[in-house]
Amino acid sequence: MIRSIVAKDATEFDHIRESAHVAQVYEMIRKNFDTYYDSWINKSEASLPLKELGEKFRIKPTKRDNKCVLQKLFAAMIEDYQSERTKYDKFLDREALQEYQDDDPTLFKQNLSKHCPVMYRCVHSHRPEMVEWQMKFKDTPSQDLLDIFVNLVTFADDYEENRELTKFKLYDDCKEFGFEPLEEDENYAVQGVIGMGIKSEVLYHLYPNLFPKRGRLDVYGLYFLSEMKDFGLQGKCSEFLMINDTREVHSKNYKMDHNYWYPYGLFSLYAIRLTRLIAQKSKAMGVSLDDNYRFVYAAAYLAHVCKENSESMEVMLGGLQD
């Protein structure tokens, strides 16, 4: 999307939610799914010893080998996820949050930037585009941040308690998720500081079976899976990108950032469809997915898609220019 266009007229956001448009985008994603899935397995660390052995002795890997590789791949990604999740669980402990509210709200902001992984990365980022965010974060009162995170955790807990999981895994419309409050209610955001990227990262590390991570790599992954097409959008640009043509640039090209305004419910629809594709393909190899980590599989798959397009991403992010 082109920022100057959507800033004046938000109808493109309505258009990308239309069923006909979603069907077009998803068909392209589904078309490219297998290619990336196969390379995901073939290029995983678990597959390298088998590949090297096969080349040395000219042995063709069997389906059983692929099953073993897939099991190791999934086990490793869940282990990595759990390592990170532990940090969120400890910091966002419900009793600890209540203690901040009761005893020392001013301490929350300091600990947030130290012990919440996504916030730590933002506060300590050296990327030029993060300077403005860091200034806004510095000016945001600790109580405001505490209120947002308490509200976010409460939303997640209530959502988990009231969601029927057998129906959730079959959702096939972005409205079914009921994520609109997360994007529209001011009680879940701090303008210019706590947006959907940070919120989804937190939610994902609380309930990975219910909330997909909608970060940079996740959105870029859908961009490449959909073959970078614009599907008729006015700006002739993919919905998964945000081209900020309102900001002065000092290079030949605008930076092609991920669409940080991409609707969370719509993203969740594509993410849950991806989990179903992954489950179907994996089942054919004799491996079942653990629904408790539903969106961990999707996040890992999308990260692999980005890795396969690393050179293109470097150009999009402003590298490889004269």
C-alpha positions in Angstrom: 0.0 0.0 0.0 1.0 3.6 -0.6 0.9 5.6 2.6 -0.2 8.9 1.0 -3.1 7.1 -0.6 -4.5 5.2 2.4 -3.9 8.2 4.7 -6.5 10.1 2.6 -8.8 7.2 1.7 -9.0 4.0 3.7 -11.2 2.1 1.3 -8.3 -0.2 0.3 -8.5 -1.7 3.8 -12.2 -2.5 3.1 -11.3 -3.9 -0.3 -8.7 -6.4 1.0 -11.3 -7.8 3.3 -13.8 -8.6 0.5 -14.3 -12.3 0.0 -13.4 -12.2 -3.7 -10.1 -10.5 -3.0 -9.3 -12.8 -0.1 -9.9 -15.8 -2.4 -7.5 -14.4 -5.0 -4.7 -13.8 -2.5 -5.2 -17.1 -0.8 -5.2 -19.0 -4.1 -1.7 -17.5 -4.8 -0.5 -18.4 -1.3 -1.8 -21.9 -1.7 -0.1 -22.2 -5.1 3.3 -21.4 -3.6 2.9 -23.2 -0.3 4.4 -26.6 -1.3 7.6 -25.2 -2.8 8.4 -23.3 0.4 7.3 -26.2 2.6 9.6 -28.6 0.8 12.6 -26.3 1.1 11.7 -25.7 4.7 12.3 -29.4 5.4 15.2 -29.9 3.0 17.2 -26.9 4.3 16.5 -27.4 8.0 19.4 -28.2 10.3 17.8 -31.6 11.0 18.0 -32.6 7.3 21.6 -31.6 6.7 23.2 -34.8 8.1 20.9 -37.0 6.0 21.5 -34.9 2.9 25.3 -35.1 3.3 25.1 -38.8 4.0 22.9 -39.3 0.9 25.4 -37.4 -1.3 28.3 -39.3 0.1 26.9 -42.8 -0.4 24.4 -41.8 -3.1 21.4 -42.9 -1.0 18.1 -41.2 -1.7 16.3 -40.1 1.5 13.1 -42.0 2.2 9.8 -40.8 3.4 10.7 -42.1 6.8 13.8 -39.9 6.8 11.5 -36.9 6.0 9.3 -37.8 8.9 12.2 -37.9 11.2 13.5 -34.5 9.9 10.0 -33.0 10.3 9.7 -34.2 13.9 13.1 -32.7 14.7 12.3 -29.5 13.0 9.0 -29.1 14.9 10.6 -30.0 18.2 13.3 -27.5 17.8 11.0 -24.6 16.9 8.8 -25.3 19.9 11.8 -25.5 22.1 13.0 -22.1 20.9 9.5 -20.7 21.3 9.2 -22.0 24.8 12.5 -20.4 25.8 11.2 -17.0 24.7 7.7 -17.6 26.2 9.2 -18.2 29.6 10.4 -14.6 29.7 6.9 -13.3 28.9 5.2 -15.5 31.4 7.5 -14.4 34.1 7.2 -10.7 33.4 3.5 -10.7 32.7 2.6 -12.8 35.7 -0.9 -11.7 36.8 0.1 -11.3 40.4 3.2 -9.3 39.5 1.1 -6.9 37.3 -1.3 -6.4 40.2 1.6 -5.6 42.5 2.8 -2.9 40.0 -0.8 -1.4 40.1 -1.0 -1.5 43.9 2.6 -0.6 44.9 4.8 1.0 42.2 3.4 1.8 38.8 6.4 3.9 38.0 8.7 0.9 38.1 6.8 -0.9 35.4 8.2 1.0 32.5 11.7 0.5 33.6 11.2 -3.3 33.9 9.2 -3.4 30.7 12.2 -2.2 28.7 14.4 -4.8 30.4 12.4 -7.9 30.8 9.7 -7.9 28.0 11.6 -9.2 24.9 9.8 -7.3 22.2 10.0 -4.1 24.2 13.7 -4.7 24.9 14.4 -5.1 21.2 12.5 -1.9 20.3 14.2 0.2 23.1 17.7 -1.0 22.2 17.3 -1.1 18.4 19.8 0.8 16.3 17.6 1.0 13.2 17.2 4.7 12.2 13.4 4.3 11.8 13.2 3.4 15.5 14.5 6.7 16.8 11.1 8.4 16.6 9.5 5.4 18.4 12.2 5.5 21.1 11.5 9.2 21.8 7.8 8.6 22.1 8.3 5.6 24.4 10.6 7.8 26.6 7.7 10.4 26.9 5.0 7.8 27.6 4.0 7.7 31.3 4.6 4.4 33.1 1.0 4.2 34.3 -0.3 4.4 30.7 2.0 1.5 29.6 1.0 -0.5 32.7 -2.7 0.0 32.0 -2.3 -1.1 28.4 -0.5 -4.3 29.3 -2.9 -5.2 32.0 -5.8 -4.7 29.6 -4.0 -6.7 26.9 -3.4 -9.7 29.3 -7.0 -9.5 30.5 -8.2 -9.6 27.0 -6.1 -12.6 26.2 -7.2 -14.5 29.4 -10.9 -13.7 28.7 -10.6 -14.7 25.1 -9.0 -18.0 25.9 -11.6 -18.7 28.6 -14.6 -18.0 26.3 -13.4 -19.3 23.0 -14.6 -22.7 21.8 -11.3 -24.2 20.5 -12.9 -26.9 18.2 -14.7 -24.1 16.3 -11.7 -21.7 16.4 -9.5 -24.0 14.4 -12.1 -24.0 11.6 -12.6 -20.2 11.4 -12.7 -19.1 7.8 -13.7 -15.4 8.0 -11.7 -12.6 9.5 -14.7 -11.4 11.5 -15.0 -14.7 13.3 -11.9 -14.0 15.4 -13.4 -10.9 17.1 -10.1 -9.1 17.2 -11.5 -5.7 16.4 -11.2 -4.3 19.9 -7.4 -4.9 19.8 -7.1 -2.6 16.8 -9.9 -0.1 17.5 -10.2 0.3 21.3 -7.9 3.0 22.7 -7.6 0.9 25.9 -5.3 -1.4 24.0 -2.9 1.0 22.4 -0.6 3.9 22.9 -0.5 6.0 19.8 2.8 5.6 18.0 4.2 3.4 20.8 2.1 0.2 21.4 0.7 -0.9 18.0 -0.5 -4.2 16.7 3.0 -5.5 16.0 4.0 -5.3 19.7 0.5 -6.4 20.9 0.5 -9.5 18.7 4.0 -10.5 19.9 2.8 -10.4 23.5 -0.5 -12.2 22.8 1.4 -14.9 20.7 3.6 -15.6 23.7 0.7 -15.9 26.0 -1.6 -18.1 23.9 0.1 -19.4 20.7 -2.9 -21.5 19.9 -5.1 -18.4 19.6 -3.1 -15.4 18.6 -0.7 -15.3 15.6 2.4 -13.1 15.6 2.0 -10.3 13.1 5.6 -9.0 13.0 7.8 -7.9 10.2 8.8 -11.3 8.9 5.2 -12.6 9.2 3.8 -10.0 7.0 6.8 -10.1 4.5 6.3 -13.9 4.4 2.7 -13.4 3.0 4.1 -10.8 0.6 6.4 -13.4 -1.0 3.9 -16.2 -0.8 1.4 -14.1 -2.8 4.1 -13.4 -5.4 4.4 -9.7 -4.5 1.2 -9.0 -6.6 -1.0 -6.0 -6.0 -4.3 -7.8 -7.0 -5.7 -4.6 -8.5 -5.1 -2.2 -5.6 -5.1 1.5 -6.5 -1.5 2.1 -5.5 -0.3 -0.8 -7.7 1.5 -2.2 -4.6 1.0 -5.3 -2.5 -1.3 -5.0 0.5 1.5 -6.6 2.6 3.8 -3.6 2.1 3.7 0.0 3.3 5.5 2.4 1.1 6.0 5.6 3.1 6.1 8.2 0.3 5.3 11.0 2.7 8.8 10.9 4.3 11.8 12.4 2.6 14.4 9.7 1.6 18.1 10.2 0.9 18.5 7.2 -1.5 17.2 6.3 -4.9 14.3 4.2 -3.6 11.6 4.3 -0.9 12.0 1.7 1.7 9.5 -1.1 1.2 8.4 -1.8 4.8 6.0 -4.4 5.9 2.4 -3.1 6.2 2.4 -2.2 9.9 -1.3 -1.2 9.6 -2.3 -4.6 8.2 -5.6 -5.7 9.8 -5.0 -8.3 12.5 -8.2 -10.3 11.9 -7.4 -10.6 8.2 -3.8 -11.6 8.9 -5.1 -14.2 11.4 -7.3 -15.6 8.7 -4.3 -16.2 6.4 -2.3 -17.5 9.3 -4.8 -20.1 10.4 -5.3 -21.2 6.8 -1.5 -21.7 6.7 -1.6 -23.8 9.8 -4.2 -26.0 8.1 -2.0 -26.4 5.0 1.0 -27.2 7.2 -1.1 -29.8 9.1 -2.3 -31.4 5.9 1.1 -31.7 4.4 2.7 -32.9 7.6 0.0 -35.5 8.2 0.8 -37.0 4.8 4.3 -37.6 6.2 3.0 -39.1 9.4 3.5 -36.1 11.6 0.7 -34.4 13.5 0.7 -30.8 14.7 0.2 -29.9 18.4 -2.7 -27.4 18.4 -1.3 -25.8 21.6 1.4 -24.3 19.4 -0.8 -23.7 16.3 0.7 -20.4 15.3 4.3 -21.3 16.2 4.3 -23.5 13.0 2.9 -20.6 10.9 5.5 -18.1 12.3 8.4 -20.5 11.6 7.2 -21.3 8.1 6.8 -17.6 7.3 10.3 -16.9 8.7 11.6 -19.5 6.3 9.8 -17.9 3.4 11.6 -14.7 4.2 15.0 -16.5 4.5 14.5 -17.9 1.0 14.0 -14.3 -0.2 16.8 -12.7 1.9 18.4 -10.8 -1.1 15.0 -9.3 -2.1 14.4 -8.3 1.5 17.8 -6.6 1.8 16.9 -4.4 -1.2 13.4 -3.7 0.1 14.8 -2.6 3.4 17.2 -0.1 1.8 20.3 -2.2 1.2 22.3 -3.0 -2.0 21.9 0.5 -3.4 24.5 2.5 -5.2 
